[in-house]
């Protein structure tokens, strides 16, 4: 006889930024008695430096077991093959779990893999779409899917775009951009295709919280069975109710934890600028030079994450000069860091970020003001929300060449970190931090939604 209430099979798109929020949601479900199995592709598992031990994982195939999307060569090839092979191997996994006495009741799938809905239906299972981006971005993609709006190419002249469900003014520079990708049309289609069969699912789960986006959530709830279940970051940085939940437990890079924390421990409170562009963004060499010069000239100490693959873009002798002129106290450059521990550290005063949704949500949850330098996809929209809706940061504007100049970066840092200029921004950051924690605490909006999801799973599960 099974000791768990129900069994959810979690299917995530094989990128760390997609898996982490689904992993955190899984931990919440597991703490409430739901059995969890996470299906990860063989190609993704090959590159892991760290794997979660708190949940059960199983391997499936995307058709490119050696190199994943890099082996495929294009999104078109990858998605087509993943649908064919993934559907088959996911079905085999469901059958295997059934034969082992652990039948699956529900598939929680990353919404960019809509074929999972058909797999669920073939087995008579319930399905829940997990949207890894915020509800405003989801709303934009929904209206592109419906043909109400198009995603315009970036131009120097902004145009207002009217989007139902949004009260703030959205301009063409604020909507998701795909110009950095060699195949923008296919990637747009990939994102918009999330809504191709969303009307067939039993739940739509969104990695956000109600208080952060109440207007657009209310609007979209009239169309889909939406439940906000975030912020999906480890519990010890939010409500602290899952005592063993201190890290995601999954990483493709090895963090330089001791170096980062030892250096931060030597810095004054709220004095450090933390700079990171996530696990995927690739800055132009010219942009790296402008950023490096602005950091060197600023009167702020900084911790800068520069992935090994990006280090060659740093100005000549930048690292050597940094060590010689400051004794390594002015700034520290690392290949990767434990971002949650860094953001939580009392010495951090500001986060210069590409505004990926996971990083943005972590900054919101930990009350860290932001300077945003969005690169592509949903990041321009996130930056718009940070600046104009949540008012907990500023946006560093690009010039006509798409480069943010050093003077602009310096001015933005001053606006956020100087005592008087950044006072309102810091107050708002503190407010959103409390609201994020409240959402995940007992009786909070996201916690109630998770409880309701579990209670319905229990009702539908076989006795």
C-alpha positions in Angstrom: 0.0 0.0 0.0 1.3 3.4 -1.0 2.2 5.8 1.9 2.0 8.9 -0.2 -1.2 10.9 -1.1 -0.5 11.1 -4.8 2.3 10.9 -7.3 3.3 13.7 -9.6 5.7 13.3 -12.6 7.5 16.5 -13.2 8.7 17.3 -16.8 10.9 20.3 -17.2 12.6 21.8 -20.3 16.3 20.9 -19.9 17.7 24.3 -18.9 18.7 25.1 -15.3 16.5 28.2 -15.3 13.5 26.1 -16.1 14.2 23.2 -13.9 15.0 25.1 -10.7 11.5 26.6 -10.2 9.8 23.3 -10.9 12.2 21.6 -8.5 11.3 24.0 -5.8 7.6 23.5 -6.4 8.2 19.7 -6.2 9.8 20.1 -2.8 6.7 22.0 -1.6 4.5 19.2 -2.9 6.7 16.5 -1.3 6.6 18.2 2.1 2.8 17.8 1.9 2.9 14.0 1.3 3.0 14.0 -2.5 5.4 11.6 -4.2 7.6 13.3 -6.8 9.5 12.0 -9.8 11.4 14.5 -11.9 12.1 13.4 -15.5 15.4 15.0 -16.8 16.9 14.4 -20.2 20.0 12.3 -20.5 21.9 15.1 -22.3 21.2 17.5 -19.4 22.1 15.0 -16.7 25.5 14.5 -18.4 26.5 18.2 -17.7 25.5 18.4 -14.1 28.0 19.4 -11.4 25.3 18.9 -8.7 22.1 17.0 -8.7 19.2 17.2 -6.2 19.1 14.5 -3.6 15.8 15.5 -2.0 13.6 14.2 -4.9 13.7 11.2 -7.1 15.0 11.7 -10.7 14.6 9.6 -13.8 16.2 9.9 -17.2 14.3 10.3 -20.5 15.6 11.0 -24.0 15.2 14.1 -26.1 16.6 12.3 -29.1 20.0 14.0 -28.7 21.5 12.1 -25.7 25.1 13.3 -26.3 24.6 17.0 -26.7 21.0 18.1 -26.4 20.1 21.3 -28.3 23.8 21.9 -29.3 23.8 18.5 -31.0 20.5 19.3 -32.8 21.9 22.5 -34.2 18.6 24.5 -34.2 15.4 24.9 -32.1 13.3 23.6 -35.0 15.3 20.3 -35.1 15.5 20.0 -31.3 11.8 20.6 -30.5 10.6 18.4 -33.3 12.8 15.5 -32.2 12.1 16.0 -28.5 8.4 15.8 -29.1 8.8 12.5 -31.0 11.3 10.8 -28.8 10.3 12.5 -25.5 6.7 11.4 -25.9 7.7 7.8 -26.3 10.3 7.7 -23.5 8.0 9.6 -21.1 5.3 7.0 -21.8 7.7 4.2 -21.1 8.7 5.9 -17.8 5.0 6.2 -16.8 4.5 2.5 -17.5 7.7 1.6 -15.6 6.5 3.5 -12.5 3.1 1.8 -12.7 4.7 -1.7 -12.9 6.9 -0.8 -9.9 3.8 -0.1 -7.8 4.1 3.7 -8.0 1.4 4.8 -10.5 1.4 8.4 -11.6 -1.7 10.5 -11.0 -0.6 13.8 -12.6 2.0 15.2 -15.0 3.2 18.7 -14.1 4.9 19.8 -17.3 6.9 22.8 -18.4 4.5 24.7 -20.6 7.0 25.0 -23.5 6.5 21.2 -23.9 2.8 21.1 -24.7 3.0 17.6 -26.1 3.0 16.3 -22.5 -0.7 17.0 -22.4 -1.4 14.3 -25.0 0.8 11.8 -23.1 -1.2 12.5 -19.9 -4.5 12.0 -21.7 -3.3 8.7 -23.2 -2.8 7.3 -19.7 -5.9 9.0 -18.3 -3.8 11.3 -16.1 -4.4 14.8 -15.0 -2.1 17.5 -16.3 -0.8 20.8 -14.9 1.1 23.3 -17.1 3.9 25.1 -15.2 4.7 28.5 -16.7 8.2 29.5 -15.6 7.8 33.2 -16.5 5.6 35.9 -14.8 2.0 36.5 -15.6 2.5 39.7 -17.5 4.9 37.9 -20.0 2.5 35.0 -20.2 -0.3 37.5 -21.0 1.8 39.0 -23.8 2.5 35.6 -25.4 -1.2 34.7 -25.0 -2.2 37.7 -27.1 0.4 36.9 -29.7 -1.0 33.4 -29.9 -4.5 34.8 -30.4 -3.2 37.2 -33.1 -4.2 40.3 -31.1 -0.7 41.7 -31.0 2.6 41.0 -32.8 6.1 41.2 -31.3 7.7 44.1 -33.2 11.4 44.3 -34.0 13.3 46.7 -31.7 13.6 50.2 -33.2 14.8 53.5 -31.9 11.3 54.9 -31.9 9.1 53.4 -29.2 5.5 52.7 -29.9 2.8 52.0 -27.3 1.2 48.6 -27.5 -2.2 48.1 -26.0 -2.5 44.7 -24.2 -5.8 43.7 -22.6 -5.4 42.9 -18.9 -2.5 45.3 -18.4 -3.0 48.7 -16.9 0.6 49.9 -17.3 1.8 51.4 -20.6 3.8 48.9 -22.6 6.1 50.1 -25.4 7.7 48.2 -28.2 11.1 48.2 -26.3 9.3 46.5 -23.3 8.0 43.4 -25.0 9.9 40.1 -25.3 12.8 40.4 -27.8 14.3 37.6 -29.8 16.7 39.5 -32.0 19.8 38.0 -30.3 18.8 34.6 -31.7 19.7 33.5 -35.2 16.2 32.0 -35.6 13.9 34.5 -34.0 10.7 33.3 -35.7 11.1 29.8 -34.5 11.9 30.8 -30.9 8.9 33.1 -30.9 6.8 30.2 -32.1 8.3 28.0 -29.5 7.3 30.4 -26.7 3.8 31.2 -28.1 3.1 27.5 -28.7 2.7 27.2 -24.9 -0.9 28.2 -25.4 -1.7 25.8 -28.2 -3.6 23.4 -26.0 -3.6 25.1 -22.6 -7.4 25.0 -22.6 -7.1 21.2 -22.2 -5.2 21.1 -18.9 -6.6 20.8 -15.4 -4.3 23.5 -13.8 -2.1 26.3 -14.9 0.6 27.0 -12.4 2.5 30.3 -12.5 5.9 31.1 -10.9 4.8 34.3 -9.3 2.6 35.5 -6.4 -0.8 37.2 -6.5 0.2 40.4 -4.7 2.9 41.1 -7.3 0.6 40.9 -10.4 -3.0 40.9 -9.1 -4.6 42.8 -12.0 -3.2 40.5 -14.8 -3.7 37.4 -12.8 -7.4 38.3 -12.2 -7.8 38.9 -16.0 -6.1 35.7 -17.1 -8.0 33.6 -14.4 -11.1 34.2 -16.4 -9.6 32.2 -19.3 -7.5 29.6 -17.6 -7.5 27.7 -14.2 -4.6 29.8 -12.9 -2.8 29.3 -9.6 0.2 31.3 -8.6 2.6 29.1 -6.6 5.7 31.3 -6.2 8.2 32.6 -5.4 9.8 29.2 -6.1 13.0 29.7 -4.2 14.4 27.6 -1.3 12.2 27.9 1.8 15.0 29.0 4.1 15.1 32.3 2.1 11.3 32.8 2.5 9.0 31.2 5.1 11.7 28.9 6.6 9.2 26.1 7.1 11.2 23.5 5.1 14.3 23.4 7.3 16.4 21.3 4.9 15.6 23.5 1.9 18.6 25.8 1.7 19.7 25.4 -2.0 18.2 24.4 -5.3 20.5 21.4 -5.3 21.0 21.6 -9.1 23.8 23.3 -10.9 25.7 23.2 -14.2 28.5 25.4 -12.8 30.6 24.9 -9.7 30.1 28.0 -7.4 33.1 29.7 -5.8 31.3 29.8 -2.5 34.1 30.3 0.0 35.8 33.0 -2.1 32.6 34.9 -2.5 31.4 34.8 1.1 34.8 35.4 2.7 35.3 38.5 0.5 31.7 39.7 1.3 32.3 39.3 5.0 35.0 41.9 4.8 32.8 44.6 3.2 30.6 47.2 5.0 26.8 46.8 5.1 25.0 47.6 1.8 28.3 48.7 0.2 28.7 46.1 -2.6 27.3 46.0 -6.1 26.6 42.5 -7.2 26.8 41.9 -11.0 25.6 38.8 -12.8 24.0 38.0 -16.2 22.9 34.5 -15.4 23.8 31.2 -16.9 23.1 31.9 -20.6 23.4 35.6 -21.5 26.4 36.4 -23.8 27.5 40.1 -23.7 29.3 41.7 -26.7 33.0 42.4 -26.1 32.3 46.1 -26.4 29.6 45.9 -23.7 32.0 43.9 -21.4 34.5 46.7 -21.8 32.0 49.4 -21.0 30.8 47.5 -17.9 34.3 46.8 -16.7 35.3 50.4 -17.0 32.2 51.6 -15.2 32.9 49.2 -12.3 36.6 50.2 -12.1 35.8 53.9 -12.1 32.9 53.7 -9.6 33.4 54.3 -5.9 31.6 51.0 -5.1 33.1 47.6 -4.3 31.7 45.0 -6.6 31.3 41.2 -7.0 31.1 40.3 -10.7 30.2 36.9 -12.0 31.9 36.3 -15.4 31.5 32.8 -16.6 34.6 31.1 -17.9 33.3 31.1 -21.4 32.9 34.9 -21.2 36.2 35.8 -19.5 38.1 36.3 -22.8 35.9 39.4 -23.5 37.2 41.2 -20.5 39.5 44.2 -21.3 43.2 43.3 -21.4 44.9 43.2 -18.0 41.6 44.0 -16.3 41.9 41.2 -13.7 45.6 41.9 -13.1 45.1 45.7 -12.6 42.1 45.0 -10.3 44.3 42.9 -8.0 47.3 45.3 -8.1 45.4 48.5 -7.5 43.1 47.4 -4.8 44.6 44.4 -3.1 41.5 42.6 -4.3 39.3 44.6 -1.9 37.8 46.9 -4.6 36.4 44.1 -6.6 36.1 40.3 -6.9 35.5 38.5 -10.3 34.4 34.9 -10.0 33.3 32.3 -12.6 30.1 31.4 -10.6 28.6 32.1 -7.2 25.9 30.9 -4.8 23.5 33.7 -5.8 21.0 33.3 -3.1 23.6 33.4 -0.3 25.1 36.5 -2.0 21.8 38.3 -2.4 21.0 37.6 1.2 24.3 38.9 2.5 24.1 42.2 4.4 27.0 43.7 2.4 25.0 43.7 -0.8 23.4 47.0 -1.7 22.4 46.5 -5.3 22.1 43.9 -8.0 23.1 44.7 -11.6 21.2 42.0 -13.5 20.1 40.9 -17.0 16.6 40.6 -15.4 16.0 36.9 -16.1 12.8 36.0 -14.2 14.5 33.6 -11.7 17.1 36.3 -10.8 14.5 39.0 -10.6 12.3 36.9 -8.4 15.2 36.1 -6.1 16.0 39.8 -5.8 12.4 40.6 -5.0 12.2 37.8 -2.4 15.4 39.0 -0.7 14.6 42.7 -1.0 17.6 43.7 -3.2 17.3 46.9 -5.3 18.2 46.4 -9.0 19.9 48.1 -11.9 18.6 46.2 -15.0 20.4 45.6 -18.3 18.0 43.3 -20.1 19.4 41.3 -23.1 16.5 39.4 -24.8 13.4 37.2 -24.5 11.3 38.2 -21.4 14.0 40.3 -19.8 12.9 43.7 -21.3 9.4 43.1 -19.9 10.8 42.1 -16.5 12.9 45.3 -16.4 9.9 47.4 -17.2 8.0 45.9 -14.3 11.0 46.4 -11.9 11.3 50.1 -12.8 7.8 51.3 -13.4 5.4 48.9 -11.6 7.2 47.5 -8.6 9.5 50.6 -8.4 12.5 48.7 -6.9 15.1 49.5 -9.5 16.2 51.5 -12.6 16.9 50.5 -16.2 20.2 51.2 -17.8 19.3 52.4 -21.3 21.2 51.2 -24.5 22.5 53.6 -27.1 21.7 53.3 -30.9 24.3 50.5 -31.1 22.5 48.5 -28.4 25.3 49.1 -25.9 24.9 50.5 -22.4 27.7 53.1 -22.0 29.8 53.4 -18.9 28.5 56.8 -17.9 24.9 55.4 -18.0 25.8 52.4 -15.8 27.6 54.7 -13.3 24.6 57.0 -13.0 22.2 54.1 -12.5 24.4 52.7 -9.7 24.4 56.1 -8.0 20.6 56.4 -8.3 20.1 53.1 -6.5 23.0 53.1 -4.0 23.3 56.7 -2.8 21.5 57.2 0.5 18.9 59.8 -0.5 18.4 59.1 -4.2 17.8 55.4 -3.7 15.6 55.7 -0.5 12.2 55.0 -2.2 13.6 52.2 -4.2 15.0 50.5 -1.1 11.8 51.0 0.8 9.8 49.4 -2.1 12.3 46.5 -2.2 11.7 45.9 1.5 8.0 46.0 0.9 8.0 43.4 -1.8 10.3 41.2 0.2 7.7 41.0 3.0 4.9 40.3 0.5 6.9 37.5 -1.1 7.5 35.9 2.2 3.8 36.3 3.2 2.7 34.6 0.0 4.6 31.4 0.9 3.9 31.5 4.6 1.0 29.6 6.2 -2.2 31.2 5.0 -0.5 33.1 2.2 -1.8 33.3 -1.3 0.6 30.9 -2.9 0.6 28.5 0.0 -3.2 28.3 -0.2 -3.0 27.6 -3.9 -0.5 24.8 -3.3 -2.7 23.3 -0.6 -5.7 23.4 -2.9 -3.7 21.7 -5.7 -2.7 18.9 -3.3 -6.2 18.5 -1.9 -7.6 18.0 -5.4 -4.8 15.6 -6.3 -5.7 13.5 -3.2 -9.4 13.4 -4.2 -8.6 12.3 -7.7 -5.9 9.7 -6.7 -6.9 6.1 -6.6 -7.4 4.7 -3.2 
